[in-house]
């Protein structure tokens, strides 16, 4: 394998000493041996450093670094920093609780070699419930479509951070980075930015990794203010930057996504954020192909639901998607 085909695997981690070993072992067992694995510690207080040192002592391809203090805490800063110190011509961001199938790197590198115009390769993923010891099958129903950017925005096709293998030159030339201000939807945001540059990715419909569901991976509360702010920031970007290019059905689907999110915010008594979501709904509504009367009725229900909830603590049942 030539030096130019070095693959950099970049893993952010925080207090995962009890499970990251399985991830590192799956990397060691790759059929493609030409890789470096950079683990960026986000301030762990457990035995992560000691564990990594045992791997580094036996295999110099493992690199352990700590997130510089001047960078904000979080996986996004760790991913970005890991990229700056990486040397590979190919990049695979990975998570500290997931498992690579033994042929992941080999299969994706081969796919990119056979598709020289593809800036990245996306593979399928399996989903495994560690607590129940149950294989849940494919994580995503599909990773490909004829309208890739639109369908990814609409969640019709999905993949997570671990699935793609990237050409470094594509990331560098387009200055693609993870938004370090986001605490939710960061990979969704990153992939949309990549797709907006090029959706000509190579596809491997075979699962090449397993996403592990376990207690530590379950978010305790996705409706904290900081996470809602992140979700709204990304939804605003999609509405401002991509909604106009959606098909008629796509526009209607995006309006439904915004509407249901607005309703969920009311249910969770997040009225301030619901108020911020209304302009996005109304902006999308203007471009949906339905009659003016239906638009006015829909808009009235959105407003009435908000007022009713603020005054009486109920009224979100008025909010229904426009079909």
Residue pairs with C-beta under 8 A, 6 or more apart in sequence:
1 32
1 33
1 34
4 89
5 34
5 89
5 90
5 109
6 34
6 35
6 36
6 87
6 88
6 89
6 90
7 32
7 34
7 35
7 36
7 88
7 89
7 90
7 91
7 92
7 105
7 109
7 165
8 35
8 36
8 38
8 82
8 83
8 86
8 87
8 88
8 90
8 91
8 92
8 168
9 27
9 35
9 36
9 37
9 38
9 92
9 93
9 94
10 38
10 40
10 79
10 82
10 83
10 86
10 91
10 92
10 93
10 94
11 20
11 23
11 37
11 38
11 39
11 40
11 82
11 93
11 94
11 95
11 96
12 40
12 42
12 75
12 78
12 79
12 82
12 95
12 96
13 20
13 39
13 40
13 41
13 42
13 44
13 48
13 78
13 96
14 41
14 42
14 43
14 44
14 75
14 96
15 44
15 45
15 46
15 48
16 44
16 46
16 48
16 96
16 97
16 216
17 44
17 46
17 47
17 48
17 50
17 51
18 46
19 96
19 97
19 212
19 214
19 216
20 39
20 48
20 51
20 96
20 97
21 51
22 99
22 212
23 94
23 95
23 96
23 97
23 98
23 99
23 100
24 37
24 39
24 55
24 62
26 99
26 100
26 101
26 102
27 35
27 37
27 94
27 100
28 59
29 100
29 102
30 100
30 102
30 103
30 104
30 105
30 106
31 102
31 103
31 105
31 106
32 105
32 106
32 109
35 61
35 88
35 105
36 61
36 62
36 63
36 86
36 87
36 88
37 61
37 62
37 63
38 63
38 65
38 82
38 85
38 86
39 52
39 62
39 63
39 64
39 65
39 96
40 65
40 66
40 67
40 78
40 79
40 81
40 82
41 48
41 49
41 52
41 64
41 65
41 66
41 67
41 78
42 67
42 73
42 74
42 75
42 77
42 78
43 66
43 67
43 73
49 64
52 62
52 64
53 64
55 62
56 62
56 63
56 64
63 85
65 81
65 82
65 85
67 73
67 77
67 78
67 81
68 81
71 77
71 80
71 81
71 180
72 180
72 181
74 180
74 183
75 178
75 186
76 178
76 179
76 180
76 182
76 186
77 178
77 180
79 93
79 161
79 178
80 177
80 178
80 180
82 93
83 91
83 171
83 177
86 168
88 168
89 167
89 168
89 169
90 109
90 112
90 165
90 166
90 167
90 168
91 165
91 166
91 167
91 168
91 171
92 104
92 105
92 108
92 162
92 164
92 165
92 166
93 161
93 162
93 164
94 100
94 161
94 162
95 160
95 161
95 162
97 212
97 214
97 216
97 217
98 162
98 209
98 210
98 211
98 212
99 209
99 210
99 212
100 208
100 209
101 207
101 208
101 209
101 210
103 208
104 123
104 208
104 209
105 165
107 123
107 204
107 206
107 208
108 121
108 123
108 165
108 202
108 204
108 208
109 165
111 118
111 121
111 202
111 204
112 118
112 120
112 121
112 165
112 167
112 202
114 202
115 121
115 202
117 200
118 200
118 201
118 202
119 166
119 167
119 170
119 194
119 197
119 198
119 200
119 201
120 164
120 165
120 166
120 167
120 170
120 194
120 201
120 202
121 164
121 165
121 201
121 202
121 203
121 204
122 143
122 144
122 159
122 163
122 164
122 201
122 202
122 203
122 204
123 143
123 159
123 163
123 164
123 165
123 203
123 204
123 205
123 206
123 207
123 208
123 209
124 138
124 139
124 140
124 143
124 163
124 204
124 205
124 206
124 207
124 208
125 138
125 139
125 140
125 159
125 160
125 162
125 163
125 207
125 208
125 209
125 210
125 211
126 135
126 136
126 137
126 138
126 139
126 207
126 209
126 210
126 211
127 135
127 136
127 137
127 138
127 139
127 210
127 211
127 213
128 134
128 135
128 136
128 210
128 211
128 212
128 213
129 135
129 136
129 213
130 212
130 213
130 214
131 213
131 214
131 215
136 213
138 207
139 158
139 159
139 160
139 211
140 157
140 158
140 159
142 156
142 157
143 157
143 158
143 159
143 163
143 203
143 205
144 157
144 203
144 205
145 151
145 156
145 157
147 247
147 250
148 157
148 195
148 199
148 201
149 192
149 195
149 196
149 199
149 242
149 245
150 242
150 245
150 246
150 247
150 250
151 157
152 158
152 191
152 192
152 195
153 192
153 238
153 242
153 246
153 250
153 254
154 246
154 250
154 253
154 254
154 257
155 257
159 191
160 187
160 211
161 187
161 190
162 209
162 211
163 208
163 209
164 191
164 201
170 176
170 194
170 197
170 198
174 194
174 197
176 190
176 193
176 194
176 197
177 190
178 186
178 187
178 189
178 190
179 186
179 189
179 190
181 230
181 233
182 189
182 230
182 233
182 234
183 224
183 226
183 227
183 229
183 230
184 222
184 227
184 228
184 230
184 231
184 234
185 230
185 231
185 234
186 230
188 234
189 234
189 237
192 234
192 237
192 238
192 242
196 241
196 242
221 227
223 265
223 268
223 270
225 270
225 273
228 265
228 270
228 273
229 273
231 261
232 273
232 276
232 277
232 280
235 257
235 258
235 261
235 277
235 280
236 280
238 254
239 254
239 258
239 280
239 283
239 284
243 251
243 254
243 283
243 284
243 287
244 287
246 253
246 254
248 288
248 289
251 284
251 287
251 288
251 289
252 288
252 289
252 322
252 323
254 284
255 281
255 284
255 285
255 288
255 321
255 322
256 321
256 322
256 323
258 277
258 280
258 281
258 284
259 281
259 302
259 319
259 320
259 321
259 322
260 321
261 277
262 274
262 277
262 278
262 281
262 302
262 319
263 305
263 316
263 319
265 271
265 273
265 274
265 277
266 274
266 305
266 306
266 309
266 315
266 316
266 319
267 316
271 306
271 309
271 310
274 306
274 309
275 306
278 302
278 303
278 306
281 302
282 299
282 302
285 295
285 298
285 299
285 322
286 295
288 295
288 322
290 322
294 322
298 322
301 318
301 319
301 320
302 318
302 319
304 315
304 318
305 315
305 316
305 317
305 318
305 319
306 315
307 315
308 314
308 315
308 318
309 315
309 316
